[in-house]
């Protein structure tokens, strides 16, 4: 596992707003990839492990995972002001841009080059999400049993059509059990 | 076509918000079933269009609800749908964030946090796989997806290059 460089000083609310706005505005194919990149690799406010754990909690809570994570990360650094700043950064600017996008799309979707470009971006965005998951897993250096649970969750959701509630309810406790079991293994 | 009021949209999405365990994408099939089949608010094609647009635009894909709200009830529909979908879930996250901070350091919470990591990464991997199928228009799409995945995994450069590259290849091939 690569050793993380030391963390940067904690952010102020304005820093959180700007970081989340940047991540969201770059966030083709969903904001998750970019939020992790900006917060862990660029600003270095959280370690890889810390971020993955916050996102894991965001996953079992209802609602958008990155939104849940933005509230919890904002709260941890700056309380209510931080939670509001991070969430506004995450949703405000992209919402404005989406309106422009929808307006332009109504006019440009018939142009073949534009349609081709968007198809290519969509295909690359799918690959980006897969590559981000692979990067996260390899940087964390997960034990084999956690790796197996990761792949099981992916297969169940992507190919077997298992409801997400069921996946979280079964594989979540399995992951916790695996961590406890590993903790009791002789080193 | 039945036109819901902004208030109806607020209630509809607020309920959906609390059902969306596993992420906002998890709520999309349920959203589709209710809005198209049960209530007849939008047609299948309108729904698919809005979803594709929210996916193609930068930013969280959950903002598809803003587009649907705008189509159905104008600017107030946009506000109602967005607040309805985000508000309840983020309030829960606020409370949960407080608990995890207060209880940090307890061994069982450490185990719980670490144990949820594989599920979180696995589900995000699944999202990528599903997006691959949705975005594919020809065999070349899969090649673009595979190249982008490899680039983001192995390279330290910004993933924006993968998106730009995919777009340029798309202009030539699709």
Interface residues (C-beta under 8 A of the other chain):
Chain A: X24 X25 X26 X27 X28 X29 X30 X31 X32 X33 X34 X37 X49 X52 X53 X55 X56 X57 X58 X59 X60 X61 X62 X63 X64 X65 X66 X67 X68 X69 X71 X72 X75 X76 X83 X87 X90 X91 X93 X94 X95 X97 X98 X99 X101 X102 X105 X113 X115 X116 X117 X118 X119 X120 X121 X122 X123 X124 X125 X126 X127 X128 X129 X130 X131 X132 X133 X134 X135 X136 X137 X138 X140 X142 X146 X147 X149 X150 X151 X152 X153 X154 X155 X156 X157 X158 X159 X164 X165 X167 X168 X171 X172 X173 X174 X175 X176 X177 X178 X179 X180 X183
Chain B: X17 X18 X19 X20 X21 X22 X23 X24 X26 X53 X54 X55 X56 X57 X58 X59 X60 X61 X62 X63 X66 X67 X70 X82 X85 X86 X88 X89 X90 X92 X93 X94 X96 X97 X98 X100 X101 X111 X112 X113 X114 X115 X116 X117 X118 X119 X120 X121 X122 X123 X124 X125 X126 X127 X128 X129 X130 X131 X132 X134 X135 X136 X137 X141 X142 X144 X145 X146 X147 X148 X149 X150 X151 X152 X153 X158 X159 X160 X162 X163 X165 X166 X167 X168 X169 X170 X171 X172 X173 X174
